[in-house]
Amino acid sequence: MHITHYLPRALPEPLAGLTTLALDLRWSWHHGTDTLWRTVDPQLWEETRNPWLILESVSDQRLEDLAADAQFIEALRQQLEMKEQHFQGETWFASQYGSTFQGYVAYFSMEFGLSESLPIYSGGLGVLAGDLMKTACDLGVPLVGIGLLYQQGYFRQALDAQGEQIEFYPYNDPTMLPVVPLTDDSGEWVNVTVELPGRLLRLRVWHVEVGRRSLFLLDSNDPLNNPGDRGITSELYGSGQKSAQEMRLQQEIVLGIGGWRLLEKMGIECPVCHLNEGHAAFAILERAHSFMLHSKLPFDVALRATRAGNLFTSHTPVEAGFDRFPPELLLRYFRDYAKQLGISEDQLLALGRSDAYDHGEPFNMAYLAFRGAGAVNGVSRLHGRVSRHIFQPLFPRWPTAEVPVAYVTNGVHAATWDSAVADTLWTNACGKMRWLGTLETIESALRCVDDQALWDFRCQGRHALVEFLNPRLVRQNDNHEGLHEQTKGLAPDFLTLGFARRFTGYKRTNLLLHDPQRLTRLLTSRDRPVQLVIAGKAHPQDSEGKRMIREWTDYLRQPELQGRVVFMEDYNLVVAAEMVQGVDIWINTPRRPWEASGTSGMKVLVNGGLNLSELDGWWAEAYRPELGWALGDRQEHHDTAAWDAAEAEQLYRLLEEEVVPSFYRRDVNGLPHEWIARMRESMAQLSAQFSSNRMLREYTERFYVPMAETCKQRHDDNAALAAGIEEWHTLLRQHWDKLYFGNITAEAIAEGIRFQVQVYLDGLPPDAVSVELYAEDPAGGQPLRRPLTRTAALLGVNNAYLYEGTVAQDRPASDYTSRIVPSHPSALVPLEAAFITWYK
Ligand SMILES: *Cc1c(COP(=O)(O)O)cnc(C)c1O
């Protein structure tokens, strides 16, 4: 892959290396170059943390001075050398798969939250994508990111004097972002085009350097485009305008189709395409389209050849969360495209529907992603289970437990979220390279840290948060004539609770306010005081979310809560990092099962914070009594008002009777041993398990590597295998309705229960199917499947057979049902052939 470096402004020769350092986003988690940038311009650095912006804005005079400063030049030389050395080390991926894996994993995401200097994310989905890219750099996983460069991104939040949210959309001037135009060999700015109704849309391409990995961002703000089209990549999850849905469709066309075209144009071979949520699912169509053009094969075969390399990660816990487009809108944009694919409009629409014959059904992007994937996963164990229910409509008559959705629990990039003191503590315990390998020794090494060291580190983290927050609160008040009453700062030694998330109904961001007087009593205790830091945005269209912000801002203005509750404006990566590094307890109160995974609570782990959270998402699989606190009963509840009240009661009781006493129960030296024991267990047991290192290794081992291999098999010999699977599937389609069972007998014999099952296969070759006994697990686990053996042809009929098999006698014969399912040595069943016939 060829990336030309772009020079922003003429730098004095000795400083040329600054460009290299400023463009590599690794500074955002590595911090080795922080002192360099602080030296260049201390004020800009504190305010923006954006080296690129500093480099673009600093005066010529200052640059001249620095070029003559031998100490600075030496520090710069050292950083450049360390960068070079770092990238020479062998990575985990190179040592495991370096000689076998070829090409790249293309990672498509609507948002990337890498650093606040590149604000092209709104929340958890983007932060996850950012953490995954950084980890790909750490582990050497060959992954390229594909996203959009938004001119405005997501809104910025402030609070007015009444405590209402106000929204700003500052313009992201690309010259101030750490991105450069992607140029080709002849120095021309690379662009790709996609077709929109009656016109072509030109997309400019930007390059972001994430250590050794590349992120490509597409942008429609090309002066040659229609004025209206230039704004397609303006806002992330924009609302306001009435054509929001059409804008979203256009963005998804840019991301999926434009993104895949870019990879083709750059000659970047990607056997694996990872779709982070269904937004990018059009990449599936374009990938198949491109394969058709090269192979001259029809669309159905091309899709079968390419889908084996597409991984779809779903993040949505409810059906309503999927993107859906009205059929007429979709067709307006895809009528010509369907022609290019050689399929009818109905065939195209059927790819996004659960029922191909329901002409009113909207086009669902998650269904398209499912229909074009070789594997699908949810983002926590519980979310995997929930997703099997959500996608059940694509697998009619299949047991929910067999709906093919795996799970890979999310993780966070430890080096991004740890504080400077945490970095020191972990380096002493586990060494500098601790997040670059396979993490086996983390747990035992961390267990060796003594109580005193853990408590010092915790207190330093809290102090740093207070130092960050107090001046910010003052500024927050001055800026917008904001919450004037909020003038008293936080105290460094009080038990500090953190609560930050998107304000929306299911997150129940006001559960703590269920009984305001009880909360006030808790916070204002004279002997055991507690303070609470709150942050979070409500989507501009979410009036319930805005009301919940207002509830908090009304509450915290009471005089006795001065310095006990603060609301930080503009929750973003910087505020999030400061909070997770400083708080003692992270509270999360979503309504189960709506939190697919959640990641913010994982960010406190390396910093010694503890979680008090609903047993939902990741916490449902992480929680143990010795390392944190849990809300809820592992069930879903439908009477929400009554259940919310019960959970609020549980939350208060936990805080009053367990959390607060445990924090303030000190020995003669002032150490809270019970609290520290929880910290140690939480850090030792969970930091590695919920790291993005573990997550990306899991994606690599279970999906990327095997999928690349399967995809290659399907591509070989001009897709002979894919064509064979397509033929098999055509036969199944033609005959499936006419399969039926004859007699079934079950007989007790010495070895167990012998089943004899007669099956009529119409025109299907017998090895195209498998006949099985099926029994549900009474404990709710994986069902039992026992394939039967074809033993004889039935007399007097064509193509009908006796199948036989014996099962143990520990369960009654009536527990077993017979069924016919598709069978093919290389096909994915039921993912790409969801036929099934049950006896009776
Ligand atoms: C981690 C993070 C999120 C995700 O938080 P959850 O509450 O776990 O969904 C959202 N926004 C920001 C700024 C974050 O850093």
The ligand as a Gaussian input file, in Angstrom:
#p B3LYP/6-31G(d) Opt

LIG

0 1
 C      -16.661000       4.517000      26.314000
 C      -17.473000       5.642000      25.838000
 C      -18.812000       5.434000      25.499000
 C      -19.489000       4.088000      25.624000
 O      -20.101000       4.052000      26.877000
 P      -21.211000       2.997000      27.337000
 O      -21.959000       3.763000      28.351000
 O      -20.502000       1.843000      27.905000
 O      -22.027000       2.646000      26.155000
 C      -19.549000       6.525000      25.049000
 N      -18.996000       7.748000      24.928000
 C      -17.708000       7.990000      25.257000
 C      -17.167000       9.363000      25.099000
 C      -16.909000       6.945000      25.720000
 O      -15.632000       7.179000      26.032000

